[in-house]
């Protein structure tokens, strides 16, 4: 019997990582998940996954997991932190630890996939979606830390075959941030930011992990950066329509002016100083929210390894709402 290929996943307990684990298992990989001892294993329960609870700072533990792996998918990252150091430790230092471990024990690995973010590039300017040639201009500490992670990763590309995949906003089953909007529509309210027609790229979680999986198999994708996103670009009224149709309820659309978004962000930012946990919304998030375009172009991924959006917005919203209802989230 042929040995299974071994794929190591970081962030496998999270929304995107758990969908990737499901995909890899369906492709008959041996899947190993690097987790923290404190991680919630709810999305990995009863799955044929090998768990390594060494976290991303135990050098010897990382070498043990990675020494005979064929693939590493580095999905884990820090999206909220009270400090700049927290973002850089969670997004740059962890990546360095993984790449150093591979360099030492497994530099013949077939591919390393680093999951980055559209925020590393920044919002799209002049209405033109970001592509891989766009000069990055991140506007938040999170985005800057993801760009720093990319820059670090590039310094290993002459020694290890790596592909960087940037994600836009991702929604879908198990997701907990955009979920708040579904809750709002369920209660009959849809909040829109500002009075201009903001546009964004938005992808279903299963589409995104399919994209990074295809990238991992492509020779052409070695040592390259890609946007893995929806082919379509959406505006908020279109997204609102799809959410309302999936939930089966019309919502009152309330537009909040930018100055009020900044005010809410500032108040939240202030109270965050007295909290042990980082705030979900703060001044940086407010800056994110008021941008006119968070869009990107997937032409390079289409051309290099045949990536395409498989799940339409309507289908994706419906399957997400169905899942939320089945799990009593809505």
HELIX and SHEET records of a PDB file:
HELIX    1   1 UNK A   15  UNK A   26  1                                  12    
HELIX    2   2 UNK A   59  UNK A   66  1                                   8    
HELIX    3   3 UNK A   84  UNK A   88  1                                   5    
HELIX    4   4 UNK A   89  UNK A   93  3                                   5    
HELIX    5   5 UNK A   94  UNK A  105  1                                  12    
HELIX    6   6 UNK A  118  UNK A  120  5                                   3    
HELIX    7   7 UNK A  141  UNK A  154  1                                  14    
HELIX    8   8 UNK A  179  UNK A  186  1                                   8    
HELIX    9   9 UNK A  205  UNK A  217  1                                  13    
HELIX   10  10 UNK A  236  UNK A  247  1                                  12    
HELIX   11  11 UNK A  258  UNK A  272  1                                  15    
HELIX   12  12 UNK A  283  UNK A  290  1                                   8    
HELIX   13  13 UNK A  299  UNK A  305  1                                   7    
HELIX   14  14 UNK A  313  UNK A  326  1                                  14    
SHEET    1   A 7 UNK A  49  UNK A  52  0                                        
SHEET    2   A 7 UNK A  30  UNK A  34  1                                        
SHEET    3   A 7 UNK A   6  UNK A  10  1                                        
SHEET    4   A 7 UNK A  71  UNK A  74  1                                        
SHEET    5   A 7 UNK A 111  UNK A 117  1                                        
SHEET    6   A 7 UNK A 162  UNK A 167  1                                        
SHEET    7   A 7 UNK A 224  UNK A 228  1                                        
SHEET    1   B 2 UNK A 169  UNK A 171  0                                        
SHEET    2   B 2 UNK A 202  UNK A 204  1                                        
SHEET    1   C 2 UNK A 189  UNK A 193  0                                        
SHEET    2   C 2 UNK A 252  UNK A 256  1                                        
SHEET    1   D 3 UNK A 234  UNK A 235  0                                        
SHEET    2   D 3 UNK A 199  UNK A 200 -1                                        
SHEET    3   D 3 UNK A 293  UNK A 294  1                                        
END                                                                             
